[in-house]
Amino acid sequence: MKIVGKALLVGACLLWSASAQAGAQDFQLLNETGYQIDYVYLSAVDEQDWEEDVMGEDALPTGEAVDIEFAGGDDRCLWDLKAIYNDGDEAVWGGIDLCRIARITLYYNSSEARTWAVTE
């Protein structure tokens, strides 16, 4: 499995302590949807806005993974995740406890038009 790159979640609330160790919320995102993912956004469940795209200028081809790392300073565990595919379609998963998982794998079944996420 290739690792596309390291994505760093950058947001005003996370910049408090740039020198701190990585957060307990770090996880690996694996794309098994059959489609390229161009943008990935995270938002704490108690926030109304999405943070910046954690992929930066990278894209996540199907079958590949990226490590999402949090800067220190934010200890919230429950986050929403939004993926936007290269055709503009998007999917959102809510209330993911990033403190309890190490990997999120995204899937898509085109015959059922169903997208889902599996956490480990």
PLY file of the C-alpha trace (Angstrom):
ply
format ascii 1.0
element vertex 120
property float x
property float y
property float z
element edge 119
property int vertex1
property int vertex2
end_header
0.00 0.00 0.00
1.36 3.41 -0.93
1.16 6.36 1.37
0.28 9.42 -0.67
1.70 11.86 1.82
1.31 13.33 5.24
-1.61 15.67 5.68
-1.48 18.15 8.52
-4.73 19.49 9.87
-4.21 23.22 10.08
-6.73 25.42 11.75
-6.66 28.35 14.07
-7.74 26.22 17.02
-4.97 23.72 16.30
-2.12 26.19 15.96
-1.91 26.85 19.70
1.03 24.53 20.15
2.96 23.75 17.01
5.76 22.12 18.92
3.53 19.71 20.86
3.38 16.02 20.05
0.89 14.72 17.53
-2.69 14.48 18.74
-4.55 11.39 19.88
-6.85 11.98 16.91
-4.25 11.01 14.25
-5.54 8.40 11.81
-4.95 6.83 8.43
-7.54 7.42 5.70
-7.81 4.62 3.11
-9.73 5.20 -0.13
-11.44 2.04 -1.41
-14.25 3.86 -3.22
-13.11 3.29 -6.79
-12.83 7.06 -7.27
-10.14 9.64 -6.59
-10.75 11.88 -3.57
-9.59 15.45 -4.18
-10.54 17.10 -0.87
-10.93 15.93 2.72
-12.33 18.21 5.41
-12.66 17.69 9.15
-14.76 19.61 11.63
-15.25 19.07 15.34
-18.87 18.06 15.87
-19.51 21.18 17.95
-18.31 23.49 15.14
-20.39 24.82 12.25
-17.60 25.25 9.70
-15.25 22.82 7.99
-11.53 23.30 8.59
-9.12 23.63 5.68
-8.66 20.76 3.21
-6.29 18.36 4.98
-5.08 16.98 1.64
-3.47 20.27 0.68
-2.61 20.06 -3.01
-2.54 16.25 -3.00
-5.29 13.90 -4.12
-6.02 10.43 -2.79
-6.35 7.86 -5.58
-8.45 4.77 -4.98
-6.56 1.99 -3.26
-4.18 4.38 -1.51
-3.97 5.87 1.96
-2.88 9.07 3.65
-1.92 9.73 7.26
-3.91 12.58 8.80
-2.03 14.18 11.69
-3.28 16.74 14.18
-1.06 19.40 15.66
-1.19 19.56 19.44
-3.61 21.78 21.32
-7.00 20.28 20.50
-8.20 17.40 22.63
-11.69 16.97 21.16
-12.40 13.43 20.01
-15.64 13.63 17.99
-15.19 14.88 14.43
-17.15 14.98 11.19
-15.41 14.06 7.93
-16.28 15.20 4.41
-14.73 13.78 1.23
-15.15 15.40 -2.17
-14.46 13.19 -5.16
-12.85 14.33 -8.42
-16.29 14.41 -10.10
-17.60 16.88 -7.48
-19.76 14.39 -5.55
-19.28 14.45 -1.80
-19.96 12.26 1.20
-20.11 13.18 4.89
-19.71 11.01 7.98
-20.56 12.44 11.37
-19.50 11.88 14.94
-16.37 9.82 14.33
-14.44 9.28 17.59
-10.89 9.87 16.35
-9.46 9.18 19.82
-10.56 5.54 19.58
-9.58 4.64 16.02
-6.43 4.41 13.93
-7.88 4.00 10.43
-10.94 5.02 8.42
-11.59 3.11 5.19
-14.05 4.66 2.73
-16.11 2.46 0.39
-18.61 3.03 -2.42
-21.04 0.58 -4.07
-22.09 2.05 -7.42
-24.95 -0.42 -8.03
-26.57 0.70 -4.76
-25.25 4.29 -4.89
-24.13 3.77 -1.28
-21.02 5.17 0.41
-19.87 4.04 3.85
-16.92 4.21 6.21
-15.37 1.49 8.33
-13.29 2.46 11.35
-10.59 0.40 13.03
0 1
1 2
2 3
3 4
4 5
5 6
6 7
7 8
8 9
9 10
10 11
11 12
12 13
13 14
14 15
15 16
16 17
17 18
18 19
19 20
20 21
21 22
22 23
23 24
24 25
25 26
26 27
27 28
28 29
29 30
30 31
31 32
32 33
33 34
34 35
35 36
36 37
37 38
38 39
39 40
40 41
41 42
42 43
43 44
44 45
45 46
46 47
47 48
48 49
49 50
50 51
51 52
52 53
53 54
54 55
55 56
56 57
57 58
58 59
59 60
60 61
61 62
62 63
63 64
64 65
65 66
66 67
67 68
68 69
69 70
70 71
71 72
72 73
73 74
74 75
75 76
76 77
77 78
78 79
79 80
80 81
81 82
82 83
83 84
84 85
85 86
86 87
87 88
88 89
89 90
90 91
91 92
92 93
93 94
94 95
95 96
96 97
97 98
98 99
99 100
100 101
101 102
102 103
103 104
104 105
105 106
106 107
107 108
108 109
109 110
110 111
111 112
112 113
113 114
114 115
115 116
116 117
117 118
118 119
